[in-house]
């Protein structure tokens, strides 16, 4: 077994895929593991770099297809990032929803667990498929850098 692979995480990823009737591929397993290990949502390029760093060969199209399948199956979710780039994270258990903060300076996206992304009351007959709340601004590092630039 390669040194980067953790047996329990790989088994968990394989089980998630198999439970949805999907083909258990090396790319799907590696993407799930990358998302599970990340403390924040990852872009396609960040996931690709993680796979490259682990010595897992892949191409852009295969990675896009793996991510699309994981989102369609409810294993992962997409978050609108800056510069028209999607970011991905593992979907939480059940109907757990949370907001995100997007730093418009460095592009970082962080989860805000204390800010629920609840859907507003809808007219009769309407049904929410998903809700997304993304707050935009500057992270602590970028905000501090902006203040230092103004003072300098």
Secondary structure in CASP SS format (residue, H / E / C, confidence):
PFRMAT SS
TARGET T0000
AUTHOR 0000-0000-0000
METHOD secondary structure of the structure
MODEL  1
X C 1.00
X C 1.00
X C 1.00
X C 1.00
X C 1.00
X C 1.00
X H 1.00
X H 1.00
X H 1.00
X H 1.00
X H 1.00
X H 1.00
X H 1.00
X H 1.00
X H 1.00
X H 1.00
X H 1.00
X H 1.00
X H 1.00
X C 1.00
X C 1.00
X C 1.00
X C 1.00
X C 1.00
X C 1.00
X H 1.00
X H 1.00
X H 1.00
X H 1.00
X H 1.00
X H 1.00
X H 1.00
X H 1.00
X H 1.00
X H 1.00
X H 1.00
X H 1.00
X C 1.00
X C 1.00
X C 1.00
X C 1.00
X E 1.00
X E 1.00
X H 1.00
X H 1.00
X H 1.00
X H 1.00
X H 1.00
X H 1.00
X H 1.00
X H 1.00
X H 1.00
X H 1.00
X C 1.00
X C 1.00
X C 1.00
X C 1.00
X C 1.00
X C 1.00
X H 1.00
X H 1.00
X H 1.00
X H 1.00
X H 1.00
X H 1.00
X H 1.00
X H 1.00
X H 1.00
X H 1.00
X H 1.00
X H 1.00
X H 1.00
X C 1.00
X C 1.00
X C 1.00
X E 1.00
X E 1.00
X E 1.00
X E 1.00
X E 1.00
X C 1.00
X C 1.00
X C 1.00
X C 1.00
X C 1.00
X E 1.00
X E 1.00
X E 1.00
X E 1.00
X E 1.00
X C 1.00
X C 1.00
X C 1.00
X C 1.00
X C 1.00
X C 1.00
X C 1.00
X C 1.00
X E 1.00
X E 1.00
X E 1.00
X E 1.00
X E 1.00
X C 1.00
X C 1.00
X C 1.00
X C 1.00
X C 1.00
X E 1.00
X E 1.00
X E 1.00
X E 1.00
X C 1.00
X C 1.00
X C 1.00
X C 1.00
X C 1.00
X C 1.00
X C 1.00
X C 1.00
X C 1.00
X C 1.00
X C 1.00
X C 1.00
X C 1.00
X C 1.00
X C 1.00
X C 1.00
X C 1.00
X C 1.00
X C 1.00
X C 1.00
X C 1.00
X E 1.00
X E 1.00
X E 1.00
X E 1.00
X C 1.00
X C 1.00
X H 1.00
X H 1.00
X H 1.00
X H 1.00
X H 1.00
X H 1.00
X H 1.00
X H 1.00
X H 1.00
X H 1.00
X H 1.00
X H 1.00
X C 1.00
END
